[in-house]
C-alpha cells in the first residue's frame, strides 16, 4: 500500500490560520479520538502549537476501551500534558472542560491577580483531525446548534468564535490532516474509524485490518456478533465465509461496508486501536 496523500486546499489555509491565531488564545485544546489517542494527533499541528499551554481531550471515550484509554490518560499526564476524557454528546462536558481549562491556566491567572488584573474569560482554539467530534463539542459548549455535525470527515470548513459561558471563549477550526501518512498502519487505523474518506484506501484492506485486530484483541466480540465464525481462519477466508452466511452471495463490498460501519458505530463493542505498550523510545 502506497503512502496516503490527502491535503485539500481548505486544510492548508486552516493550518496557516491556526498559526496566525495562536497569539489570540491563552491555550490550545487538542481534540483526539479516544480510540486513536496517538494516531489521531496531527504532528504538524503539534509543531505549530509548540510551547503554548495545551489541553488534550480524548473524545468518544464512550466508544473506547475503558482500560486502555485510562492508560493513555496516565501516560499523557505523565508527560506533563493535562488530559481529559469526554463524550462530547454529554451535558457534563461543558463543566468538565471549563474546570480543566481553569486548572491548566491556574498559575497564569494567579500571576495576573497579583498584578491587579482580573481575567474572567479564557480563550482557546480547538484543533484536531477530521471526524474527531469537534462540531459536536462546539455545539455542546455553545448550548445550541452552531456547527454542522456529520459522521464523516471534512464537514467543518471555516473558523468561528463562540462564547461557551463567562469562563470560556472558543475558536473552532476545520479538521486538519497532515499531507500524507508514511505509516501505513496509521492510515488503516484512521480509515477504520472514519477519520479519512473511504475512497482513500481499499475497503478490503481496511476490513482485513479490522478483522485481524479484533481477532487478536477482542476475539469474543467477533464470535458474539458473527455466530459460528471460525477464528482459526485467515481474514480473507473469514470475509468469504461471512459474506455467504449473511446472504450477500459474492458481494464482498457489501460485507466490507457492513463490518466497517458496525466497528465505527460501536456495534462490536468498545475498542482502542493504539496501545501504550506499543510505544517505542522515540514516541
C-alpha positions, 0 to 999 in steps of 0.5 A: 500500500502506497503512502496516503496523500490527502491535503485539500486546499481548505486544510492548508489555509486552516493550518496557516490560520491556526498559526496566525491565531495562536497569539489570540488564545491563552491555550490550545485544546487538542481534540483526539479520538479516544480510540486513536489517542496517538494516531489521531494527533496531527504532528504538524499541528503539534509543531505549530502549537509548540510551547503554548499551554495545551489541553488534550481531550480524548473524545468518544471515550464512550466508544473506547476501551475503558482500560486502555484509554485510562492508560493513555490518560496516565501516560499523557499526564505523565508527560506533563500534558493535562488530559481529559476524557469526554463524550462530547454528546454529554451535558457534563462536558461543558463543566468538565472542560471549563474546570480543566481549562481553569486548572491548566491556566491556574498559575497564569491567572494567579500571576495576573491577580497579583498584578491587579488584573482580573481575567474572567474569560479564557480563550482557546482554539480547538484543533484536531483531525477530521471526524474527531467530534469537534462540531459536536463539542462546539455545539455542546459548549455553545448550548445550541446548534452552531456547527454542522455535525456529520459522521464523516470527515471534512464537514467543518470548513471555516473558523468561528468564535463562540462564547461557551459561558463567562469562563470560556471563549472558543475558536473552532477550526476545520479538521486538519490532516497532515499531507500524507501518512508514511505509516501505513498502519496509521492510515488503516487505523484512521480509515477504520474509524472514519477519520479519512474518506473511504475512497482513500484506501481499499475497503478490503484492506481496511476490513482485513485490518479490522478483522485481524485486530479484533481477532487478536484483541477482542476475539469474543466480540467477533464470535458474539456478533458473527455466530459460528465464525471460525477464528482459526481462519485467515481474514480473507477466508473469514470475509468469504465465509461471512459474506455467504452466511449473511446472504450477500452471495459474492458481494464482498463490498457489501460485507466490507461496508457492513463490518466497517460501519458496525466497528465505527458505530460501536456495534462490536463493542468498545475498542482502542486501536493504539496501545501504550505498550506499543510505544517505542523510545522515540514516541 
